[in-house]
Each structure stands twice: as C-alpha cells, then as structure tokens.
Amino acid sequence: MSLWDTPERRALREMVTSFTEKEIAPHLPAWEDAGVLPRDLHRKAADVGLLGIGFSEDVGGAGGNIIDATIMTEAVLAGGGSTGVLASLCTHGIAIPHIVDAGARPDAGPQALELVDRYVRPTLAGELIGSLGITEPGGGSDVSGLTTRAVLDGGEWVVNGAKTFITSGVRSDFVTTAVRTGGPGFGGISLLVIDKGLPGFTVSAPLKKMGWHCSDTAELTFDDVRVPAGNIVGEIDGGFGLIVGQFVNERLSLATQGYATAQRALDLAVAYARDRETFGKPLITRQVIRHKLVEMHSRTAAARSLTRDAVEQAAAGASPLLEAVVAKNVSVAACEWVASEAVQIFGGMGYMRESEVERHYRDARILGIGGGATEVMTDLAAKLLGY
C-alpha cells in the first residue's frame, strides 16, 4: 500500500477537501476583494484538526508528519482553495516550528517549554495567529546580512530595525523575529518572539501585491521595543541553526503548492475544454488543445514525483536539502507554465477575475521568490552537486 493512500490518509484528504469546499471556496472571492482572511477561519480549521496536522500532540497538534501536511496542502488546492489561503491560514507553519524545536531538545529548560505553552498551543487551537519576521527592506534571501538588532538591557531585549514582506503581519498576534544579538554573519543571529502591541512596534497598512490578495502582508518597524529576555527562542546567537533547520520543510511546502496548483489549473482547463464549444465542436476535440493538456499533465506529474520522493525522505528522518531545492525549482516552473496554459485555454474568460485560473496564474508568481529565489536555489544546487 502506498504511503500516500492509507485509510487514514484517504480520510484526511477527504476531510480537508470537504472543509475547503464548504468553508473556504465559496468565500474566497470576497476574501480576495477584502484582502484578508477572517480570524474565525483559524478557529474553524483548528476545530477539525487542520491547523495541527504535522505537529505533535505533545504541543497541541493533531499528529502526523510531513506526508500528512503535504496531503493537506494538496487537498486545499483540490477543493478550490488557493496558495494565498494556505499562506495566511497556515502561517503558523513557519512561525512556530522553531519554538517547537527548541522546546523538544533534551536540554530544554522551563523557558523553552513556557514559550510552547504561551505561543504554540494557542496558535494550533486557532486562538492566536503567528508570523515569521526575517526579510528586511535592505535584503531578501541574504539572511546573514540582517541588521535588526536586539540589545540586552537588564531583563529585556531592546529591538530596533524593520522587517518587510511579512505574511500575516497585519493580523498576527506575535512575530518570531530574526534579530542580530551578536557580531556580523550567521553566528550573531537569534530568534526572538515579539508580541504585537508593545510600545514602539509599528505595523504598516497591508501591502498591495500582484497575487495572494487574501493573505495580508505588512512591513514591521521596531523602535526601542522592549521584549522580555525569556522570549528568546533556543540559545542566544543560535537562531540561524533553527532557521536552517526549517529550510527543507519550507521549500518542500512551496514545491507542493506548486504542483498542487498546477494540478488544479489542469483539472479546471480539462473541464472547461470539454464544455466549451468552438466552431460547433468541444474545444477538447482540437488536437492542439489535447496535446497542450498532455504536456500540462506531464510537467505536473514530474513535479509531483520529485517532490513526493523528497517528502518521503524527510519523513524517514533524512534531510534532503538538494532534493528539496530541485523539487522546488521544478514545481515552480511547472506551476507557472501550466497556470499560463490554463488561462490560454480559457481564453478571454481566463483573464476575468471571476475565473479561478486567473487567481492561480497571479498567485503562482510568488512561489519562485518566496522561500529562496529560484536563482538562489539553482546556485545552491550547483554547490551541493559540486559544480
């Protein structure tokens, strides 16, 4: 029996698809126009166990591993959701894993466990929304060059600096923030949980974007923000190790979003080609359209196979860094091409905001930028391959 098709995972896929069809898809156009997801969606998703997928029950999660989290992503897209919904509803997937990892270490002290109780459990219960603050206005993928600084003053960290392109930055209740506590480079970086509402912590109005319209994105500014010393995640100056530890999972998540979006766009294009008549015949009877659909299927299937193979390696305890990088780049390329071809098959209707493929076309563009730009991933792959 396939790892992806056990009775439990079939039930998981059916549950997530049903939830998406009922609670997300009918409302998504309105959320896109509003530029934000409602907070009560987090509670609803938590109530059915969706938010906790892939997180241990020991920290308030629903259990399962990266395969289950991948199935959840596939099912949200198959049910009519979007990567914008996933980015906003599941921001906890990048906001809390570092806290979980620090709390799970054998030498974890009361402080690390307290952070799990204060931030992880309420977030997985849909009571809090978290975000991750790494990218800064002066840099993108260069984490080692970040300049937001935190200086210890008695029992508090004093934080100054700024972050930008922060997913869920407007709605989040806390931000797991990369700050410089030591010298230059990777070794001087720490992670600090900063609560919204602290004096000196300013959040911009939602940034306007090409896609992911339903996912709020903000710029954050810290002006002498005082944060309790106990809010440090893990060891002081040990933040980069925690960040790197999540790179594989983040890239595999984005790769999954890529091929799952491609599959949804393909499914929509096939259905439209069967129904749409041109010159007295269904569009799908045209050889050029059938060949186009076959190529769309082929690229999607290849991306899925590469990504699932890497996911299985990660589930088995490996750290498939190269495989995750390659899977992300291949899935991003497939997603962009398939979404574009789906719009082409829809013709004028594909250019309309009322068409779902139009949303996928816009949303696809961020996947080759977020989680490490395609060019950065390609250069990393070259190094890993010894080229």
Summary of the structure (lengths in Angstrom):
residues: 387
radius of gyration: 21.1
end to end distance: 38.3
largest distance: 78.7
contacts: 1375
relative contact order: 0.11
helix: 56%
strand: 16%
